[in-house]
Amino acid sequence: MKKLLVRFTQGLGAATNLSDQFPWGLWIGFDILCGVGLAAGGFTLCAIVYIFNIKTFKPVIRPAVLTAFLGYLLVIFALLYDLGRPDRIWHAIVMWNPSSVMFEVAWCVMLYTTVLALEFSPILFEKLGWERPLRFVRAITIPLVIVGVLLSTLHQSSLGSLYLIVPEKLHPLWYSSLLPVFFFVSAIGVGCAMVIFESFMSSRAFKREIEMPLLSQLGRVLVVILMIYTIMKLQDLADRRAWAYVVTPNLESMLYWAEMGLGVLLPMILLAIPKVRLHATGLFSSALLVVLGFVLNRMNVSITGMEGWAQAGYFPSWMEISVTTMIVALGITGFALAARYLPVFPPAEHEAKTMEESPHMAWAE
């Protein structure tokens, strides 16, 4: 642990393999870009349940909000490691630059983390028996969800906007004027996949019955999102006349095929098959492929796509890997502790009643 503090005592140069060619590495590509996207299940499920009024998914909304809340807290924590001057992280609050995408991302992350804290608070209030604040938060749930969806839409897409300023640096396979849209749509998709993934993992860890009918329906929603994403990507390649880069035999095209083939096309096909979608192993495997494909996409945009321009390779130092591993471990530990001591999961009978009463359940098949 003491060696991880080298970054704060001796700077980024002593702790990382970052350089002028690669000022952003693992901590931005994985901890920030992936972390924010993987936490998208919170706003996705809240929008489905409270805005579109599809109550079917209410049994899994609390774990999704918990994952999102922990995810954003850890993103802020990870950002402290990557900032050159972490002691100035508060400057965005008082030193405004409205024309900066980073300024918009900073404010959206701060505000959305606050929204997530309020959305998560009923779980804590129920545990403590605080009726008055519980009633207040429940009364403002709909406005909170609307604000949360708006903030998420802004900063999920703005993370893609960060790379619009490097058209000559980012490889043509990933650079596009539609990057903000791609980032947003892929975040919605991986948000659904993460809800499926964490539901399976928590059911095994806490000996809970898996919500197969509900998750199968979410898998069908995921098929539609992946189809939209695929069509957009294909149309974008055609509009930019970038097909030649797809078939050029090099590292970039290989990783692009892995990202799209294994992380988008394969799970889309698998989830479109009812037998796969309604089977626990098939549903879990497909969701895992989507998560891995999403991570590969963000790493391709932030690292792989930059290597050609930089004329140099980048591989994170052991300290970078250690910090990222620590952050992931903190997230898993935080979720496990919250799930053990707080009413994160609904009672089995309430969950079954919710699914039986829903008019949407037949749609899963």
N, C-alpha and C positions, 0 to 999 in steps of 0.2 A: 504494500500500500504506500509506503514511503517513497518508493521509486516513481509511483504515479504522480507524486507531487513535484517531480522534477520539471514538469511542464509549467508549473506556476512559479518556480524559483529560478529556472534557467531559460524559459521561453520555449516557443514552438520548435525552434531549430534543434534544440537538444533532445526533444522528446519524440519528434516525428520525422518522417521522410518527405515532408512538404518542401516545396521550392518555389522559385518565381514561375517556373513552368507549370507547377502543380500546387497552387495555393490552397485548393480545396481537395481533400482526400477522403479517407474513410469516415471521418467524423461528420463531414457534410453529406457525402453520398449515402451513407447507411444511417447514421444516427439521426440526421435531420430529415433528409428527403424520404427515406424509407420509414422513419419513425412517425412522421406526420401522416403519411399515407396509410400506414398500417393501423393507425388510430381512427381512420375514417368511418369505422363501423358505428361509432357513436352518433354522428350526425345523420348517417344514412338510415339507421333504424329509427331514430327519433322522427325523421321526416316521414318515413313510411307509416309509423304508428299514429303520430299526433297530427300531422298535416294531411296525409292521404287517408287517415282514419281506418287503416287496416290493422285491427287489434290482434290479429292472428299472431303477430310477432312480439307481442308484449312480454311473454315469458322470458325472452332473451335480451330485452332492452337494457336491463340493469347490468348484466355482465358486459355488454357492449359499451355502455357509458363508463363503467369502471375501467375497462381497457383503454378507452379514449383518454380519460382523466389521467391515468398513470402514464400513458404514452406522452401526453403533452408536458407533464411535469418532468419526465426524463429527457424530452427534447430540450427543454430549457436548461436542465442540468448539463446535458451534453454540449450545449452551445457555450457554456462557460469554459469548457476545455478548448474549443476551437477559436474563440475570440482572441485576438492579439492582446487586447486590454480588457479582460473579463471584469475588472473593477468598474468599467464604464458601461456595463450592460444596461444600466438605468437611463442612459443619455437619451434614448429614443422617446422616453416619456416627456422630457422637457425641451429637447432640442429637435424641433420638427423639420422634416424635409419631405413635404407631401409629394414631390416629384420622384421620390426614390421608391423602387419596388421593395427594397429591404425594409424601409420605414413602414410600408403598408403591411408586410408580412409580420414585422415585430409587433405592431399594434393589434393585428388580427389574432396572433397567437396569444398575446396577453389577455385580450378580451374573451377569446373563446375558452381559454383555460379557466377564466372566472365563471363563464357560463357553465362549463362542465362541472366545476365545483358546486354550483347551485343545483345542477341536475342530479349530481351524486348525493347531495346533502340529505334528501329524504331517507336514504338508506341508513345514514348515521342518526338522524332524528328518530327514526323508528326504533333503533337499538337503544337509544337513550331515553325514549319515552317523552320526547319534547313535542307536545301536540300543537302548540301555537305556531312555532316556526314551520312545522310540517304542513299545517293548513295553508300558511302563507305561500310556501314554495309550490305547493300543488295548485294554488290559485293562479300563479303566474307561469305555469308550465308551458302553455301554448306560446305566449310571447317569447319565453326563453328559447324554445325550440326554433322559432322563426328567426330570431337573432343568431342563434348558433348555426343554422343552415346557411344564412347569409354570410357570416364570418368565414365559415368553412369553405364555401364556394370561392370567396375572394382569395384566401391565402393558399388553398390547394392549387388553384390555377396560377397564382402569382409565383409559386415556386418554379413553375415552368417558364414564366416570364423572365426569370433571372437569366436564363440561357438564350434569350432572344438577342442579347447584345453581343453574342460571340458567333456570328454566322461564319466567319472565316476560321474559327477554331474548332467548332463542334462538327463531327463527321456528318456528311449529308444523310446518312441513314437515320440519324436522330434529330438533326436540326430541321425545324419547320416553323412557320409562322403560327401553326396550330398547336405548338407545344403547351401553352396554357390549357387548351381544351383537352389535349391528351392526358395531361397530368390530372385534371379534374375527373374525367370519365374513368381513368384507370384507378383513381382513389376510391370512387364509388364501388367499382368492381371488387377491389381487394378488401374493401370494408365488409362486403357481404361474405367474401371468402374467409376473412378473419373471424367473423361471427361463427361460421360453421366450424372452423379449425378450433377455436377456443372452447366451443361447446363440447366437441369430442374430447379434447384434452381434460377439461374440467370434469366431465362425466366419469372419466377413468380415474382421475385423481381423487375425487370426492365420492366415488361409488354412487353416482346419480344415473338415473335412466336417461338415455339420450333422446332428445326430442326429434325423432326421425321424420314424422309427417311435416312438422314445422320447418325443419332444416331442408328437407327435400323441396319444399315450396320455395325457400330462399335460393336453393340451387337452380331452380327454373328461372328465377329473376336474374340470377348471375349469367345464365345463358344469353338472355336478351342483352345485357350490358356488354358481354364479350362480343356479341355479334355487332353491336353498334360500334364498339371500339375497333374491331377488325375492318369493317367497311370504311370507317374514317381513315384508318392507316393506309389501306389499299388505295383509296381515292387520293390521299395526299401524295403517295409515291408516284401515282400516275400524273398528277398535276405538276409535280416538280421534276418529272422525267428522271426519277432516281432509281429505276429498276435495274440499271446496270450495276449499281453498287450492291444490290441484293445478291446477284449471281457472281460477283467477283470473288474468287477464292482467297480470302484473307481472314485475319482474326476478327475484324469488325463484322463481316458478313456471317461468319460462323456464330458469333455471339448474338447477332440479330435474329438468326434462324432459331437459336435456342430460346431466346426471349419470346418470340412470336409463336414458334411451333410448340414448344413444351409448356409455355406459360399462358398461352391464349387459345390457340387452335385446338390442341389436344383436349384440354379440360372442357372447352366449349362443345366439342363433339361428344365427349363422354357424358357430360351433364344433360345433353339433349336426348340421351337414351334413357327411358324410364327405368329400366332394370338397374342401370348404374346409379341413377339419381336416387332411387329408393333403397339402395343397398348401402349399409353403413361404410364399408371399406371403399366402395366406389366413390361415394360422396366426399369422404374425408380425403382420399387421394387426389381427387379433382380440385378440391379447395386448396390443398397443399401446393399443387402445381401452380395455381393462380398466384398464391403468395410468393413462391419462389420466382415465378416469371416477373412479378412486380418488382421484387428486389433486384433482379438482374437488369430490368429496364432502368431503374434509377441509377444503378452502378454503371451501366453503359453510358447513360447521358452524362454523368458527373466525372467518370474516369476513362472508360474505354474510348468513348468518342473524342476525347481530348488528346489521347496519346499520339495520334498521327501528326497533329499540329505541333505538339511540344517536342517531337522527335526524341522523346525520352519516355522510359517506362516508369511506372509508379507502383510500389508495393508498400503497404503500411508497415511501420515499425512495430516491434513487439509491444511497445507502450500504447500505440494507437489501438492495436488489437485487444490489449488488456483492458483499456478503458471501455471499448465497445462491449466486450464480454461482460464487464462489470455492470454496465447499464442494462443489458439484457437480463442478467441475473437479478438485478434490483427489481425490474419489472415483473418477472415471474414470482419473486418472493412477495412483492407487494400485493399482487393479485391473489396469491395463495392465502396470505394472512387476512386480507379483506373478505375473501370467500369463506374462510373458516369462522371468523368472529362477527361478521355482519350479515344481515338478511339479503344477500346478493341474489340468490336463486329463490324463485317462488316455491311454495309447497307443491308437492306432486299433484294433489287433488285439484288445486287451483289451476295449475298448468293444463291438466287434462280437460277441465271444464272449459277453459278458454279456447282450446283447440276444437272441442266438440261443438261449441256454439258458433264457431266461425263459419261464414258462408264461403270462405275462400279455400278450405282445405282440399276439396276435390281437385282444385286446379293444379296441385302438386303432381298429380299423376299424368 
